[in-house]
Amino acid sequence: MSGCSWLPLRRQPAAPTGLGAESRQQPALSGDGRLLASLVDRGGRTTVLLQDRRSGRELLLRHLRNRQPHSAPSLSWNGRYLALLVQQGGRRQAVIEDRATGQQHPLWLPAGQEPQWLSLAPDGQSIALELIQGGSRKIQVFSLAGLLEPDRAPGLRESGGGPEQQP
């Protein structure tokens, strides 16, 4: 036996600073853990709520107010991009809100495909969608390169990978 031992993991919830007492669903954290997106019921409509975890302050989402219900929120690394599903008439539509520019980017899918769930890559350069078409489900990954600027973690190189070489 080695001198190492496994200690049980102690789970402790993060301090609920300013997160309120509202009932919430479908939580999504930004990659840096600073922002929390979740769904709340407000006035009988499911609405995405974006909050700064440290202060509890709600952050403005410019284009989503009249397109409820919302579902499946997903955030990029720094929280610049929020992807989610919104109701568009009788169908769901995947959209991405760019919080830095205020633009909303709808993701147009071929006829007959309806998104059910999504996951935005932390750098904002791709998105995975669960789609229903003709009663069957499939997963498809779409590139967002050229549509969105990368939202990378601080200190990451623009391209390549792995640790930087020390001289």
C-alpha positions, 0 to 999 in steps of 0.5 A: 500500500502506498502512503496515500489515503482517500478522504471522503469528499465533503460536499458543502453548498456555496454560500447563497449570497443574494440568490433569493428564495425563489424556486429555481430549475435548470442551473447553469454556471459560467466557466469561471463560476461567477454567473448563474443562469437558472429558470424561475416562474414569474407571473406564470411564465418560465423565465431565465434569470441571470445573476452575479453570484457574489453580489446576487445582482440580477443582470439584464437580458435585453431580448428575451422578455417576450419569448417565454417559456425559456429552457436549457440555459447554458453559459460561455466561460466568462458569461458573455454568451447565454444560449437557451431555448425560447418559444417562437410561436408554437415552436422552440428556437435556440438563441444566443444572447451576446451580453457584450454587444446586446445582439441576439443570434437565432440558430436557424435549423432545417424545417422539421427539426426542433431543439429540445436541449442544448449545451454551449461550449465554454469558448462559445465556438460550438453548440450541441443540440438535441433535436427531434425530427419525425419523432426521433432524437439526435444530437448534432454539434454546430460550429459558431466560429465566425458568428461569435468571438471566442470567450476564453478563460484568462491566460489561454492562448488564442490557438494551439493547446497544452501548457506553454513551454518554459525557457 
